[in-house]
């Protein structure tokens, strides 16, 4: 089992994160998320109006990670954010935001399985105190 700190007291402080409440993601009180009921209610992946939230949720969908669950924790801020959520199998998933790089011409999100130290069963972190993740099986989505 992976030990991950939970920060439920501060969930309201996490931007672009579902609260696990009534499913009313668009705030209009109708209980819906403003979508058309289709698979991708967060907009066209090629749309110039695409947001960071849409890209994050798209990367999660590509790996069958639930988009309806609140983040268990968040590290970083701005363009260097990372969320840890519970995957559909009950195991942690890591969503990491990156600026443009050699492999991705635009800002983007990855959704992946975290790397774990086999001796301690603790997540392995990088020099920025973010959890490292496996590239194979990782999905990314740009915006």
C-alpha positions, -999 to +999 in steps of 0.1 A: +000+000+000+013+034-009+013+060+020+001+094+008-008+123+029-044+135+027-052+171+029-090+172+030-090+203+052-076+223+023-096+208-006-114+242-011-079+257-018-071+234-047-080+251-080-098+232-108-107+203-086-140+185-083-153+186-047-170+152-050-203+170-041-234+172-062-217+169-096-225+205-105-192+214-120-204+244-138-220+261-107-254+268-123-273+247-096-287+221-121-264+193-109-248+190-143-214+199-155-225+220-184-216+193-209-238+178-237-238+143-221-212+131-245-179+114-236-158+145-236-178+173-220-147+194-215-145+208-250-128+199-283-092+189-278-082+212-306-102+242-294-082+274-288-104+279-257-091+247-241-082+251-205-057+235-181-086+217-164-099+203-197-064+190-206-060+174-171-093+157-173-086+145-209-053+130-198-071+112-170-098+099-193-071+085-216-059+063-187-093+055-174-087+075-143-119+088-127-124+126-132-151+127-106-128+121-076-112+149-056-075+152-053-060+135-022-031+159-023-015+187-043+021+199-046+035+229-065+017+258-080+012+276-112+028+257-141+044+231-119+015+215-102+009+179-093-023+162-080-026+127-065-060+110-070-074+076-064-076+055-096-105+033-106-085+003-091-082+021-058-045+028-062-030+062-065-026+081-098-005+112-104-015+141-126+014+164-133+014+197-152+044+207-173+054+236-195+062+230-232+093+207-236+111+187-264+083+161-266+053+184-262+051+218-279+026+232-255+018+232-218+004+198-209-007+173-182+004+137-176-017+111-158+004+081-147+011+054-121+035+067-093+069+052-088+073+035-054+103+025-033+100-013-030+117-013+004+095+013+021+065+013-002+067+051-002+064+073-033+097+083-048+100+121-052+121+143-074+142+173-064+110+195-066+093+173-040+069+159-066+062+122-070+080+105-099+058+085-123+062+058-149+063+071-185+050+039-200+013+040-196+013+078-191-011+098-211-006+135-218-029+162-231-019+196-243-038+229-241 
